[in-house]
């Protein structure tokens, strides 16, 4: 058997094994409306449609107010004069070419992190020329506009550009100018993703509502981060599924609620839904964000009781946060209730990683770090990748069209000319090809370039290679069989590939 045939066979085995191993290696979330290995992320699909249980992608598109990877990023609302085509979140309505600059005002000023711009003209976003649009902002209406101090851009596909523009203070408005504005269709300003969901919550004590029979769970701290606001419960005297706590020692010891993150996070703002009366609402409270290293920052509110508190630190919190604590001042309400606490921001991923759990590797040139939210590379993608995670076929080889099974997660075939963005809808995050499903090698050969090595290989080396390859094939077949049996037991589904056909392939 030639080396080319051996490699082809190994590629076939890999194509069959990887999906099976992945399906059994990762838990599948069985809770409706949630996804992820531990059901720790909430779906945000349009029309409340179900999302993919593994990656959260939405075939129906993102729901109102959400966008980006797995529809996890809150879309900040903004207004602009005669800019209905830009504020409708519709990628099919665009600038007619009459405007070369636009300015939008945020309804809730926040420190900027990143924005996404979508254009109507294919080719507007170019890897070698990303200067077709300039961005600036204002933190004070009476001050001059500022350019992004650390602006970086990364292409998502032929018509989509991500702009990373971290600001120190809250931004009031954003301006875009340049020739690219002429074909601009949509602008998405990220408000971050909710990092509080199902994190570890504690409180000073647990107050059980009168008459409640479920005394084991009523008033628990984790109800404030269960993903549901429960607005009806906020105004109800029977606040069963809210977090309730009270002060001790007749009000001389303050009441508090805390949230500990499983990993350090970068926070941009807080949104707190509380009880709406003087007996259960927050009043004269302190919100503290701290790190295990000793750094902390505190926001204090001594105003009237509100149903909703929006806390936007300015200047922004400049250190990774490990814990958030809400504490009511001594002498104020003896009790307070929390309907839901949102903490918006992004995980503090180690350099070179990205993803909801920082579980994926960046594929940038010179090993430069990528955008944490998407894996986009401001420095460009490494030679093996034509976009965020799509390996390219060697230019020296005539590329064979890869089958859909080898790129099962893509809606387009991986190639240098056609990056596999796989967008399922215009406003949603691309479902990308992974490096494990798209081989850089030509499936029909063992070559990566036009060069060949004509040197003779000693017979003993050839024998060893054949033995090792044969042993590897046998091991892979056995693993594949075990994988199929395990999958059949756990899922009760047919794999669609018979052992007989696999054995014939090996022969």
C-alpha positions as CSV (number, residue, x, y, z in Angstrom):
1,X,0.0,0.0,0.0
2,X,1.4,3.4,-1.0
3,X,2.0,6.2,1.5
4,X,-0.6,8.3,-0.3
5,X,-3.2,5.5,0.1
6,X,-2.3,5.1,3.7
7,X,-2.8,8.8,4.4
8,X,-6.1,8.8,2.5
9,X,-7.3,5.8,4.6
10,X,-6.2,7.5,7.8
11,X,-8.1,10.7,6.8
12,X,-11.3,8.6,6.2
13,X,-10.9,7.0,9.7
14,X,-10.4,10.4,11.2
15,X,-13.5,11.8,9.5
16,X,-15.5,8.9,10.9
17,X,-14.0,8.8,14.4
18,X,-13.9,12.5,15.4
19,X,-17.6,13.2,15.3
20,X,-18.4,10.0,17.1
21,X,-15.8,10.7,19.8
22,X,-16.9,14.3,20.2
23,X,-20.5,13.2,20.6
24,X,-19.7,10.8,23.4
25,X,-17.0,12.9,25.0
26,X,-19.1,16.0,25.6
27,X,-22.2,16.0,27.7
28,X,-25.4,17.2,26.0
29,X,-27.6,19.6,27.9
30,X,-31.1,18.3,28.3
31,X,-32.6,21.4,29.8
32,X,-34.8,23.4,27.4
33,X,-33.5,26.8,26.7
34,X,-30.0,26.1,27.8
35,X,-26.8,24.7,26.2
36,X,-23.2,23.9,27.1
37,X,-21.5,21.0,28.8
38,X,-23.1,21.9,32.2
39,X,-26.1,23.7,30.8
40,X,-24.5,26.9,31.9
41,X,-25.5,29.1,29.0
42,X,-28.9,30.4,28.0
43,X,-30.2,30.2,24.5
44,X,-31.2,33.5,22.8
45,X,-32.7,32.5,19.5
46,X,-35.3,34.3,17.5
47,X,-39.0,33.5,18.4
48,X,-37.7,31.4,21.4
49,X,-36.6,28.7,19.0
50,X,-34.3,26.0,20.5
51,X,-30.5,26.5,20.0
52,X,-27.8,23.9,19.4
53,X,-27.3,22.0,22.7
54,X,-23.5,22.1,22.2
55,X,-22.5,25.5,20.8
56,X,-25.7,27.6,21.2
57,X,-26.0,28.5,17.5
58,X,-29.4,29.5,16.3
59,X,-30.7,28.4,13.0
60,X,-33.5,30.9,13.3
61,X,-31.1,33.8,14.1
62,X,-30.6,35.7,17.3
63,X,-33.5,36.9,19.4
64,X,-34.3,40.6,19.9
65,X,-31.5,42.4,21.7
66,X,-28.8,39.7,21.2
67,X,-26.1,39.1,18.6
68,X,-22.6,37.6,18.1
69,X,-21.2,34.2,18.8
70,X,-24.0,31.9,20.0
71,X,-26.2,35.0,20.3
72,X,-24.6,35.6,23.7
73,X,-23.8,39.3,23.4
74,X,-26.3,42.0,24.4
75,X,-26.9,44.5,21.7
76,X,-26.7,48.1,23.0
77,X,-29.5,50.3,21.7
78,X,-28.7,53.5,20.0
79,X,-30.3,56.3,18.0
80,X,-29.3,58.4,15.0
81,X,-30.8,61.1,12.8
82,X,-32.3,59.6,9.6
83,X,-30.6,56.3,10.2
84,X,-33.5,53.9,10.3
85,X,-31.6,51.6,8.0
86,X,-28.8,51.3,10.6
87,X,-30.9,51.0,13.7
88,X,-33.4,48.3,12.5
89,X,-30.9,45.4,12.9
90,X,-31.7,44.3,9.4
91,X,-28.7,43.4,7.2
92,X,-30.7,43.8,4.0
93,X,-31.4,47.6,4.6
94,X,-28.3,49.6,3.9
95,X,-26.8,53.1,3.2
96,X,-27.8,54.1,-0.3
97,X,-24.3,55.6,-0.7
98,X,-25.3,59.2,0.1
99,X,-23.6,59.2,3.5
100,X,-19.9,59.1,4.1
101,X,-20.1,59.4,7.9
102,X,-22.7,58.5,10.6
103,X,-23.0,59.2,14.3
104,X,-25.1,57.2,16.7
105,X,-25.9,58.0,20.4
106,X,-26.1,55.2,23.0
107,X,-29.2,55.1,25.1
108,X,-27.1,53.6,27.9
109,X,-23.6,55.0,27.8
110,X,-21.1,52.3,28.5
111,X,-17.3,51.7,28.1
112,X,-16.8,50.3,24.7
113,X,-15.3,46.9,24.0
114,X,-16.0,45.9,20.4
115,X,-18.5,46.5,17.6
116,X,-19.5,44.6,14.5
117,X,-20.1,46.3,11.1
118,X,-21.9,44.5,8.2
119,X,-21.7,45.8,4.7
120,X,-23.7,45.1,1.5
121,X,-20.8,45.0,-0.9
122,X,-18.7,41.8,-1.0
123,X,-15.1,42.7,-0.8
124,X,-15.5,45.8,1.3
125,X,-13.8,43.9,4.0
126,X,-10.3,43.1,2.8
127,X,-7.6,41.3,4.8
128,X,-4.9,43.6,3.4
129,X,-6.9,46.9,3.7
130,X,-9.0,47.4,6.7
131,X,-8.8,51.2,6.7
132,X,-11.9,51.8,4.6
133,X,-13.7,53.1,7.8
134,X,-12.5,55.1,10.8
135,X,-14.1,55.0,14.2
136,X,-14.2,57.7,16.9
137,X,-16.3,58.4,20.0
138,X,-17.2,61.0,22.6
139,X,-17.2,60.6,26.4
140,X,-18.3,64.2,26.9
141,X,-20.6,66.1,24.5
142,X,-18.5,69.3,25.1
143,X,-15.2,67.6,24.3
144,X,-13.6,66.6,21.1
145,X,-14.0,63.2,19.6
146,X,-11.4,60.6,20.5
147,X,-10.0,57.9,18.3
148,X,-9.6,54.4,19.6
149,X,-6.4,54.2,21.6
150,X,-6.0,50.4,20.9
151,X,-8.1,49.9,17.8
152,X,-7.8,46.5,16.1
153,X,-9.9,44.9,13.4
154,X,-10.5,41.4,12.2
155,X,-12.5,40.0,9.3
156,X,-15.4,37.7,10.0
157,X,-16.3,37.1,6.4
158,X,-16.4,39.1,3.1
159,X,-18.9,41.6,4.4
160,X,-18.4,41.6,8.2
161,X,-15.8,43.4,10.2
162,X,-15.2,43.3,14.0
163,X,-13.6,46.4,15.5
164,X,-12.0,46.1,19.0
165,X,-12.0,49.6,20.6
166,X,-11.7,49.5,24.4
167,X,-12.5,52.8,26.1
168,X,-11.6,53.8,29.6
169,X,-14.8,55.8,30.3
170,X,-18.4,55.6,29.3
171,X,-19.0,56.5,25.7
172,X,-21.9,58.7,24.7
173,X,-21.8,58.4,20.9
174,X,-19.9,56.6,18.2
175,X,-18.9,58.0,14.8
176,X,-17.9,56.2,11.6
177,X,-16.4,57.8,8.6
178,X,-14.7,56.8,5.3
179,X,-15.6,55.1,2.0
180,X,-16.8,52.0,3.8
181,X,-19.7,53.8,5.3
182,X,-21.2,54.1,1.8
183,X,-22.0,50.3,1.8
184,X,-22.7,50.0,5.6
185,X,-25.9,48.0,6.5
186,X,-25.8,47.2,10.2
187,X,-23.9,48.2,13.3
188,X,-23.8,46.1,16.4
189,X,-22.4,47.6,19.6
190,X,-21.5,44.9,22.2
191,X,-22.7,45.3,25.7
192,X,-20.9,42.1,26.7
193,X,-22.4,38.8,27.7
194,X,-24.0,37.8,31.0
195,X,-21.3,36.3,33.1
196,X,-23.5,35.8,36.3
197,X,-25.5,32.9,35.0
198,X,-25.5,29.9,37.3
199,X,-22.4,31.0,39.1
200,X,-21.9,30.3,42.8
201,X,-24.2,32.6,44.9
202,X,-24.3,33.1,48.7
203,X,-26.1,35.4,51.1
204,X,-26.0,36.4,54.7
205,X,-29.2,34.5,55.5
206,X,-32.2,33.0,53.8
207,X,-35.6,34.5,54.5
208,X,-38.5,32.1,53.7
209,X,-41.8,33.8,52.7
210,X,-44.7,33.2,55.0
211,X,-46.8,30.2,54.1
212,X,-44.2,28.7,51.8
213,X,-44.1,24.9,51.9
214,X,-40.9,24.4,49.9
215,X,-38.7,25.6,52.7
216,X,-35.6,23.8,51.3
217,X,-35.4,26.1,48.3
218,X,-37.5,29.2,48.7
219,X,-35.5,32.4,48.9
220,X,-32.2,30.8,47.9
221,X,-29.3,33.0,46.7
222,X,-29.0,31.2,43.4
223,X,-32.5,32.3,42.3
224,X,-30.9,35.7,41.5
225,X,-28.7,34.2,38.7
226,X,-31.1,31.6,37.2
227,X,-31.6,33.5,34.0
228,X,-35.2,34.6,34.7
229,X,-36.1,38.0,36.0
230,X,-39.5,36.9,37.5
231,X,-40.9,40.4,37.3
232,X,-44.3,39.1,38.6
233,X,-42.6,37.8,41.7
234,X,-40.7,41.1,42.2
235,X,-44.1,42.8,42.9
236,X,-45.7,39.8,44.7
237,X,-45.8,39.3,48.4
238,X,-45.2,35.6,47.8
239,X,-41.7,36.0,46.4
240,X,-40.9,32.3,46.4
241,X,-38.4,32.0,43.5
242,X,-36.3,35.1,44.4
243,X,-33.2,35.6,46.5
244,X,-34.2,36.8,50.0
245,X,-31.8,37.8,52.8
246,X,-32.0,39.8,56.0
247,X,-29.8,41.6,58.4
248,X,-28.9,40.1,61.8
249,X,-28.8,41.3,65.4
250,X,-31.8,43.6,64.9
251,X,-30.2,45.4,61.9
252,X,-26.8,45.9,63.5
253,X,-25.2,43.4,61.1
254,X,-25.7,44.2,57.5
255,X,-27.4,41.9,55.0
256,X,-25.5,40.9,51.9
257,X,-25.5,38.7,48.7
258,X,-22.4,37.6,46.8
259,X,-21.5,35.9,43.6
260,X,-18.2,34.0,43.0
261,X,-17.1,33.4,39.4
262,X,-15.6,30.1,38.4
263,X,-13.0,32.0,36.4
264,X,-11.8,35.6,36.5
265,X,-13.9,38.0,34.4
266,X,-13.6,41.5,32.9
267,X,-16.8,43.5,33.9
268,X,-18.2,46.5,32.1
269,X,-21.6,47.0,33.8
270,X,-24.2,45.5,36.2
271,X,-28.0,45.3,35.9
272,X,-29.9,44.5,39.1
273,X,-33.6,43.7,39.4
274,X,-34.8,44.1,43.0
275,X,-38.0,44.1,45.0
276,X,-40.0,47.2,44.3
277,X,-41.2,48.3,47.7
278,X,-39.7,49.8,50.8
279,X,-39.7,46.5,52.6
280,X,-37.9,44.3,50.1
281,X,-36.1,46.7,47.7
282,X,-32.4,47.7,47.8
283,X,-31.7,50.9,49.6
284,X,-28.4,52.5,50.5
285,X,-26.4,49.6,49.3
286,X,-22.8,49.1,48.2
287,X,-21.8,47.0,45.2
288,X,-18.2,45.8,45.4
289,X,-16.2,44.0,42.7
290,X,-13.0,42.3,43.9
291,X,-10.2,40.0,43.0
292,X,-8.5,37.3,45.0
293,X,-5.3,39.4,44.6
294,X,-6.8,42.2,46.8
295,X,-7.9,44.8,44.3
296,X,-11.5,46.0,44.6
297,X,-13.8,48.8,43.6
298,X,-17.1,49.9,45.2
299,X,-20.2,51.6,43.9
300,X,-22.5,53.1,46.5
301,X,-26.2,54.1,46.0
302,X,-28.1,56.0,48.6
303,X,-31.0,57.1,46.5
304,X,-34.6,56.0,46.5
305,X,-35.6,52.4,46.1
306,X,-35.7,51.3,42.4
307,X,-36.9,48.3,40.7
308,X,-34.0,48.2,38.3
309,X,-30.4,49.5,38.9
310,X,-28.0,50.0,36.1
311,X,-24.5,50.3,37.4
312,X,-21.8,51.3,34.9
313,X,-18.4,51.9,36.5
314,X,-16.5,54.8,34.9
315,X,-13.6,54.6,34.6
316,X,-14.1,50.9,33.8
317,X,-12.9,48.2,36.2
318,X,-9.3,47.7,35.1
319,X,-8.6,44.3,36.8
320,X,-10.1,40.8,36.4
321,X,-12.9,40.2,38.9
322,X,-13.4,37.1,41.0
323,X,-16.3,38.1,43.2
324,X,-19.2,40.6,43.3
325,X,-20.9,41.5,46.6
326,X,-24.1,43.5,47.2
327,X,-24.3,44.8,50.8
328,X,-27.0,46.9,52.4
329,X,-25.8,49.5,54.8
330,X,-26.4,48.9,58.5
331,X,-29.6,50.6,59.8
332,X,-31.5,50.3,56.5
333,X,-34.0,47.7,55.4
334,X,-33.6,44.6,57.4
335,X,-34.4,42.5,54.3
336,X,-33.9,42.8,50.6
337,X,-34.9,40.7,47.6
338,X,-33.1,40.2,44.3
339,X,-35.1,39.1,41.3
340,X,-32.1,38.8,39.0
341,X,-28.5,40.1,38.8
342,X,-26.8,40.5,35.4
343,X,-23.0,41.0,35.2
344,X,-22.0,42.0,31.7
345,X,-18.5,41.6,30.3
346,X,-16.2,39.0,29.0
347,X,-14.1,36.2,30.5
348,X,-10.4,37.0,31.1
349,X,-9.0,34.3,28.8
350,X,-5.3,33.4,28.9
351,X,-3.3,34.8,25.9
352,X,-3.8,32.7,22.8
353,X,-7.3,31.4,23.7
354,X,-10.9,32.4,23.0
355,X,-14.4,31.1,23.4
356,X,-17.2,31.1,25.9
357,X,-15.0,29.0,28.2
358,X,-11.6,30.1,26.8
359,X,-11.4,26.5,25.4
360,X,-10.3,27.2,21.9
361,X,-6.9,28.1,20.4
362,X,-6.2,31.3,18.4
363,X,-4.9,30.8,14.9
364,X,-3.2,34.1,14.3
365,X,0.1,34.9,12.6
366,X,3.1,35.2,14.8
367,X,1.1,33.6,17.6
368,X,-0.6,37.0,18.3
369,X,-3.7,36.8,20.6
370,X,-7.1,36.9,19.0
371,X,-10.4,38.5,19.9
372,X,-11.8,36.6,22.9
373,X,-15.4,36.7,21.6
374,X,-14.8,35.2,18.2
375,X,-11.2,34.1,17.6
376,X,-10.7,36.9,15.0
377,X,-7.1,37.8,14.3
378,X,-6.1,41.5,14.0
379,X,-2.7,40.4,12.8
380,X,-4.2,38.1,10.1
381,X,-4.6,34.4,10.2
382,X,-1.7,31.9,10.2
383,X,-0.8,30.4,6.8
384,X,-2.8,27.2,7.6
385,X,-6.0,29.2,8.1
386,X,-8.0,31.4,5.8
387,X,-10.4,32.6,8.4
388,X,-11.1,32.2,12.1
389,X,-10.8,28.4,12.2
390,X,-10.9,27.2,8.6
391,X,-7.6,25.5,7.4
392,X,-6.7,26.1,3.8
393,X,-5.6,23.6,1.2
394,X,-2.0,23.9,0.0
395,X,-1.8,26.3,-3.0
396,X,0.7,24.0,-4.7
397,X,-1.9,21.3,-5.0
398,X,-5.1,21.3,-7.0
399,X,-7.7,21.3,-4.3
400,X,-10.2,18.4,-4.3
401,X,-13.6,19.5,-3.2
402,X,-14.2,18.3,0.3
403,X,-17.4,16.5,1.0
404,X,-20.0,18.0,3.3
405,X,-19.2,15.3,5.9
406,X,-15.7,16.6,6.3
407,X,-17.0,20.1,6.9
408,X,-20.2,19.2,8.7
409,X,-20.3,22.4,10.7
410,X,-20.0,24.7,7.7
411,X,-22.5,25.8,5.1
412,X,-19.6,26.4,2.7
413,X,-16.6,24.3,1.8
414,X,-13.3,25.3,3.3
415,X,-10.9,26.8,0.9
416,X,-8.5,29.7,0.6
417,X,-10.9,31.5,-1.7
418,X,-14.0,30.8,0.3
419,X,-13.5,31.2,4.0
420,X,-15.9,28.9,5.9
421,X,-17.8,31.4,7.8
422,X,-20.9,29.3,7.7
423,X,-23.2,32.1,8.8
424,X,-26.7,30.7,9.5
425,X,-28.2,34.1,9.4
426,X,-26.9,37.6,8.7
427,X,-26.9,38.9,12.2
428,X,-25.7,35.7,13.9
429,X,-22.3,34.3,14.8
430,X,-20.7,32.1,12.1
431,X,-20.7,28.4,12.8
432,X,-17.1,27.8,11.8
433,X,-15.2,24.8,10.4
434,X,-12.9,23.3,13.0
435,X,-9.4,22.3,12.3
436,X,-10.4,18.7,13.2
437,X,-12.9,18.4,10.4
438,X,-11.1,20.2,7.5
439,X,-7.8,18.7,6.5
440,X,-5.1,21.0,5.1
441,X,-3.7,18.1,3.1
442,X,-5.1,17.1,-0.3
443,X,-7.2,14.0,0.6
444,X,-5.9,12.1,-2.5
445,X,-2.2,12.6,-1.8
446,X,0.3,12.9,1.0
447,X,1.8,16.1,-0.5
448,X,1.7,19.6,0.9
449,X,3.8,21.1,-1.9
450,X,5.0,20.3,-5.3
451,X,8.3,19.0,-4.0
452,X,8.9,15.3,-3.7
453,X,11.7,13.2,-2.1
454,X,13.1,10.6,-4.4
455,X,15.6,9.2,-1.9
456,X,15.4,5.4,-1.3
457,X,14.1,4.3,2.1
458,X,15.9,1.4,3.7
459,X,13.8,-1.8,3.8
460,X,13.9,-2.0,7.5
461,X,12.4,1.4,7.9
462,X,9.7,0.6,5.4
463,X,8.8,-2.5,7.3
464,X,8.6,-0.6,10.6
465,X,6.4,2.1,9.1
466,X,4.0,-0.5,7.6
467,X,3.7,-2.3,11.0
468,X,3.1,0.9,12.9
469,X,0.5,2.1,10.4
470,X,-1.3,-1.3,10.4
471,X,-1.3,-1.3,14.3
472,X,-2.7,2.2,14.2
473,X,-5.4,1.3,11.8
474,X,-6.4,-1.7,13.9
475,X,-6.5,0.5,17.1
476,X,-8.6,3.1,15.3
477,X,-11.1,0.5,14.1
478,X,-11.4,-0.9,17.6
479,X,-11.9,2.5,19.0
480,X,-14.5,3.3,16.4
481,X,-16.4,0.1,17.2
482,X,-16.4,1.0,20.9
483,X,-17.5,4.5,20.1
484,X,-20.4,3.2,18.0
485,X,-21.6,0.8,20.7
486,X,-21.3,3.5,23.4
487,X,-23.2,5.9,21.2
488,X,-26.0,3.3,20.5
489,X,-26.4,2.6,24.2
490,X,-26.5,6.2,25.4
491,X,-28.5,7.7,22.6
492,X,-30.4,4.8,21.0
493,X,-29.6,6.1,17.6
494,X,-28.2,4.6,14.4
495,X,-24.8,5.9,13.4
496,X,-25.6,5.5,9.7
497,X,-22.2,3.7,9.1
498,X,-22.0,-0.1,9.3
499,X,-19.1,-2.0,10.7
500,X,-19.1,-4.0,7.5
501,X,-18.4,-0.9,5.3
502,X,-15.7,0.2,7.6
503,X,-14.0,-3.2,7.4
504,X,-14.2,-3.1,3.6
505,X,-12.5,0.3,3.7
506,X,-9.6,-1.1,5.8
507,X,-9.1,-4.0,3.4
